[in-house]
Amino acid sequence: MPKDSFLATVNRYNELYDKQDDEDYGKEAFRLSGIHTPPFYGCWFGGSILTTLDGLKINADMQVLDKKMEPIAGLYAAGDCSGSMFSGNYPEYLVGCAVGRTMTQGRHAVRYINENE
């Protein structure tokens, strides 16, 4: 990350903190914190940190697939680790989206296992 860009971002954030008004992103004032004492560190933060973008490929019964797209016996995946649902985006304002998917797929996998193995 370029130092000048990072420091400009820190300065802008401190300006918003001092005003107690996040004009850029709408963060609530009580969530703002001043960033004043170096050293400063930065990283890119996005959906890929919250969930996998690829993950394990699965079929409709949550069976993990191999490179030939064949089920791997006894291996199942549910939820975020099954991948690709949140590619490039994690909709944090859709409450329950990830957990709902995980619970639904997990329930289906357990029912499938009970009936077929």
Salt bridges, closest charged atoms under 4 A:
GLU15 OE2 - ARG12 NH1 2.65
GLU15 OE2 - LYS19 NZ 3.97
GLU23 OE1 - ARG12 NH2 3.22
GLU23 OE2 - LYS19 NZ 2.63
ASP24 OD1 - ARG12 NH2 2.75
GLU28 OE1 - ARG31 NE 3.15
ASP61 OD1 - HIS108 NE2 2.85
ASP80 OD1 - ARG101 NH1 3.99
